[in-house]
């Protein structure tokens, strides 16, 4: 499975999504899940030459952020939430900022 995130600015994604993509990038070295993030400022050629992304941007002014799963649009104009990512990947996610620390070793500052 390949997840591609096309965004205007990577800092707009928010901490939770950034954590998920960081975890994905570490996980993908040993799994079949591939994740890639592109931002318009640094990767403009990729946006122009990808037919699905280019067409979406031409049809919709606020098409970014855009997420593709195996080449098909999953979300357009908004970042996927944890539920979206869980449904697509089959992996379970939780926002570590909102859960209570039970392990004492999660680096949340409570342990």
C-alpha positions as a LaTeX table, in Angstrom:
\begin{tabular}{lrrr}
\hline
Residue & $x$ (\AA) & $y$ (\AA) & $z$ (\AA) \\
\hline
Unk1 & 0.00 & 0.00 & 0.00 \\
Unk2 & 1.30 & 3.44 & $-0.90$ \\
Unk3 & 0.16 & 6.61 & 0.87 \\
Unk4 & 1.09 & 9.90 & $-0.76$ \\
Unk5 & 0.42 & 13.22 & 0.95 \\
Unk6 & 0.53 & 16.36 & $-1.21$ \\
Unk7 & 0.45 & 19.58 & 0.78 \\
Unk8 & 1.11 & 23.25 & 0.36 \\
Unk9 & 3.21 & 23.59 & 3.52 \\
Unk10 & 4.30 & 20.67 & 5.70 \\
Unk11 & 4.03 & 22.68 & 8.91 \\
Unk12 & 0.27 & 22.97 & 8.38 \\
Unk13 & $-0.26$ & 19.25 & 9.01 \\
Unk14 & $-0.33$ & 19.42 & 12.77 \\
Unk15 & 1.56 & 17.43 & 15.36 \\
Unk16 & $-0.60$ & 14.30 & 15.35 \\
Unk17 & $-0.33$ & 13.75 & 11.59 \\
Unk18 & 3.38 & 14.52 & 11.66 \\
Unk19 & 3.82 & 11.83 & 14.33 \\
Unk20 & 1.90 & 9.31 & 12.23 \\
Unk21 & 3.96 & 9.96 & 9.12 \\
Unk22 & 7.17 & 9.78 & 11.13 \\
Unk23 & 6.07 & 6.42 & 12.51 \\
Unk24 & 5.10 & 5.29 & 9.01 \\
Unk25 & 8.49 & 6.25 & 7.60 \\
Unk26 & 10.24 & 4.15 & 10.25 \\
Unk27 & 7.81 & 1.25 & 9.82 \\
Unk28 & 7.97 & 1.16 & 6.03 \\
Unk29 & 11.55 & $-0.01$ & 5.96 \\
Unk30 & 10.30 & $-3.46$ & 6.99 \\
Unk31 & 6.70 & $-3.51$ & 5.75 \\
Unk32 & 4.66 & $-3.21$ & 2.59 \\
Unk33 & 3.35 & 0.23 & 3.60 \\
Unk34 & 5.03 & 3.09 & 1.76 \\
Unk35 & 4.52 & 6.73 & 2.70 \\
Unk36 & 5.65 & 9.82 & 0.89 \\
Unk37 & 5.05 & 13.51 & 1.65 \\
Unk38 & 5.42 & 16.23 & $-0.97$ \\
Unk39 & 5.10 & 19.95 & $-0.43$ \\
Unk40 & 4.36 & 22.39 & $-3.21$ \\
Unk41 & 7.23 & 24.76 & $-2.45$ \\
Unk42 & 9.92 & 22.09 & $-2.75$ \\
Unk43 & 8.35 & 19.53 & $-5.09$ \\
Unk44 & 6.34 & 21.60 & $-7.60$ \\
Unk45 & 7.35 & 19.41 & $-10.57$ \\
Unk46 & 5.84 & 16.34 & $-8.91$ \\
Unk47 & 2.51 & 18.15 & $-8.49$ \\
Unk48 & 2.50 & 19.24 & $-12.14$ \\
Unk49 & 3.47 & 15.86 & $-13.58$ \\
Unk50 & 1.19 & 13.64 & $-11.48$ \\
Unk51 & $-2.04$ & 13.45 & $-13.51$ \\
Unk52 & $-4.39$ & 12.81 & $-10.56$ \\
Unk53 & $-2.90$ & 15.60 & $-8.43$ \\
Unk54 & $-2.67$ & 18.06 & $-11.31$ \\
Unk55 & $-6.28$ & 17.42 & $-12.36$ \\
Unk56 & $-7.56$ & 17.80 & $-8.79$ \\
Unk57 & $-5.72$ & 21.10 & $-8.38$ \\
Unk58 & $-7.12$ & 22.41 & $-11.66$ \\
Unk59 & $-10.70$ & 21.47 & $-10.71$ \\
Unk60 & $-10.63$ & 22.65 & $-7.11$ \\
Unk61 & $-8.89$ & 25.78 & $-5.83$ \\
Unk62 & $-8.46$ & 24.37 & $-2.31$ \\
Unk63 & $-7.48$ & 20.81 & $-3.31$ \\
Unk64 & $-4.49$ & 20.73 & $-0.97$ \\
Unk65 & $-3.84$ & 18.88 & 1.20 \\
Unk66 & $-4.54$ & 15.84 & $-0.92$ \\
Unk67 & $-3.89$ & 12.23 & 0.03 \\
Unk68 & $-3.65$ & 9.38 & $-2.45$ \\
Unk69 & $-3.85$ & 5.72 & $-1.51$ \\
Unk70 & $-2.42$ & 3.49 & $-4.22$ \\
Unk71 & $-2.92$ & 6.33 & $-6.72$ \\
Unk72 & $-6.54$ & 7.10 & $-5.84$ \\
Unk73 & $-7.78$ & 10.16 & $-3.93$ \\
Unk74 & $-8.58$ & 9.39 & $-0.29$ \\
Unk75 & $-8.93$ & 12.94 & 1.04 \\
Unk76 & $-8.99$ & 16.27 & $-0.75$ \\
Unk77 & $-8.87$ & 19.73 & 0.80 \\
Unk78 & $-8.30$ & 18.36 & 4.31 \\
Unk79 & $-5.82$ & 16.22 & 6.16 \\
Unk80 & $-6.90$ & 12.69 & 6.99 \\
Unk81 & $-7.71$ & 12.10 & 10.63 \\
Unk82 & $-6.65$ & 9.13 & 12.75 \\
Unk83 & $-9.89$ & 7.27 & 11.92 \\
Unk84 & $-9.26$ & 7.70 & 8.18 \\
Unk85 & $-5.73$ & 6.36 & 8.49 \\
Unk86 & $-6.86$ & 3.43 & 10.64 \\
Unk87 & $-9.58$ & 2.50 & 8.15 \\
Unk88 & $-7.25$ & 2.63 & 5.16 \\
Unk89 & $-4.17$ & 0.97 & 6.65 \\
Unk90 & $-5.74$ & $-1.41$ & 9.17 \\
Unk91 & $-3.34$ & 0.00 & 11.78 \\
Unk92 & $-4.67$ & 1.49 & 15.00 \\
Unk93 & $-3.65$ & 5.03 & 15.93 \\
Unk94 & $-4.20$ & 7.11 & 19.00 \\
Unk95 & $-3.17$ & 10.65 & 19.74 \\
Unk96 & $-0.59$ & 10.38 & 22.51 \\
Unk97 & $-1.31$ & 13.95 & 23.55 \\
Unk98 & $-4.77$ & 13.00 & 24.82 \\
Unk99 & $-4.23$ & 9.63 & 26.46 \\
Unk100 & $-3.19$ & 9.04 & 30.02 \\
Unk101 & 0.23 & 7.48 & 30.44 \\
Unk102 & 0.01 & 3.91 & 31.68 \\
Unk103 & 3.52 & 2.75 & 30.92 \\
Unk104 & 5.72 & 5.39 & 32.51 \\
Unk105 & 8.01 & 5.11 & 29.51 \\
Unk106 & 6.17 & 6.81 & 26.65 \\
Unk107 & 8.11 & 10.09 & 26.77 \\
Unk108 & 4.94 & 12.03 & 27.57 \\
Unk109 & 6.41 & 13.65 & 30.66 \\
Unk110 & 3.98 & 11.98 & 33.06 \\
Unk111 & 6.00 & 8.83 & 33.71 \\
\hline
\end{tabular}
